[in-house]
Amino acid sequence: MTNRLDGRVAVITGAGSGIGLATARRFASEGAKVVCVDLDEASGKAAADEVGGLFIKADVTNEDAVREMYQTAVDTYGSVDIAFNNAGISPPDDDSILTTGLEAWKRVQDVNLTSVYLCCKYAIPHMQRQGKGSIINTASFVAVMGAATSQISYSASKGGVLAMSRELGVQFAREGIRVNALCPGPVNTPLLQELFAKDPERAARRLVHIPLGRFAEPTEIAAAVAFLASDDSSFMTANTFLVDGGISGA
Ligand code: NAD
């Protein structure tokens, strides 16, 4: 493993599980100091202990908590060089426009979209002072295409993440801050397993549409995040980065 992230400070939300956990491991293996943020104390702390980083328990929908988590990262390690805004929840059951209630809709927007707004809002001032930074926001392939399964609130939230990332990437490019949206295809994580446990046929319907014929492993997504975080992607910003087994191209 290279040391592309040597000395960089990375804040990862949703670091206790799935894509966030795999990325915490990958970032640490490339030399970063990792701040693991999660609402779930047990898994978040375990992740931080494993990668020798700092655990912060925070609900990313809470503005004070988000402001404080970046301040704590700066107070502890001196900077915030990478913000991987990744925490998210799966769609509510039967996430159709005809059945999704307003409260369920709002909850998904809060956790998947408003959290990214808050994380960018409070990470960017630190990066402006540093004159550099890389922000990676987790959207999804459903932000760029209709899915074979109805998931209206989830897709809308991820579309918002994509548009916001593009907008911020353009706005802050001249200040050395890059902002990219990561769009994973279906990834073998607890989030996906939970969805498929409720509706086993959904897995088969999804699989049919993936040219590579399988779901991604979290490590494959983490490799892409590390690329976006590092200087290897120095000419990329306001970008939609698809890591989806070809599903959106088929
Ligand atoms: P996961 O459920 O394995 O992990 C999500 C983590 O986020 C959990 O540790 C959870 O505790 C944390 N979290 C949830 N709400 C939080 C909150 N309010 N504050 C702080 N932490 C919170 O999920 P995953 O599959 O690794 O998904 C990570 C991201 O990738 C999500 O944004 C998801 O929408 C997106 N994504 C996942 C897939 C997939 O197939 N798994 C595909 C595309 C996009």
Residues whose N, C-alpha, C, O or C-beta is under 5 A from the ligand:
A	BS01	NAD	G14 G16 S17 G18 I19 G20 V37 D38 L39 D40 A58 D59 V60 T61 N86 A87 G88 I89 V111 T138 A139 S140 F141 P184 G185 P186 V187 T189 P190 L191 L192
